[in-house]
């Protein structure tokens, strides 16, 4: 087993964690079987000012994990169909999370959660081996190998927030 990323890794701004998660390893245990996928694409959401963030309108039953401790899963349903896997970042009370968009052969956030067999029941669950899904240290990714792009599907947040370059991807 690799080295579990400590809570302190996640206790930073979402944009910093999103970049640093590239090359780390997403691990899922099902029974005795462990599967590992290197994280290839992420997207950051930080604070109540971020109009694209679920936390924009303040705490609610849906987004409560975002206002809690870091290194907890925040899994949410979009379009009534696709589960999105986020890991909570920042410090308690300061809502921040990183959407995991692609890992290994699971390219796309909906395919990622389906491949991991994760859904809304995982929201608020610690991202640790005790809970069967976690993130381990991985290979470092050189700055030249990282693309920084606009977030996807957040046009509703207005031109300022939809144009923010808070999506990070390993160049192919």
Secondary structure, 3 states (H helix, E strand, C coil): CCCECCHHHHCCCHHHHHHHHCCCEEEEEECCEEEEEEEEEEEEEECCCCCCCCCCCCCCCCCHHHHCCCCEEEEEEECCCEEEEEEECCCCCCCEEEEEEEECCEECHHHHHHHHCCCHHHCCCECCHHHCEEEECCCCCCHHHEEEECCCCCHHHCHHHHCCCCEEEECC
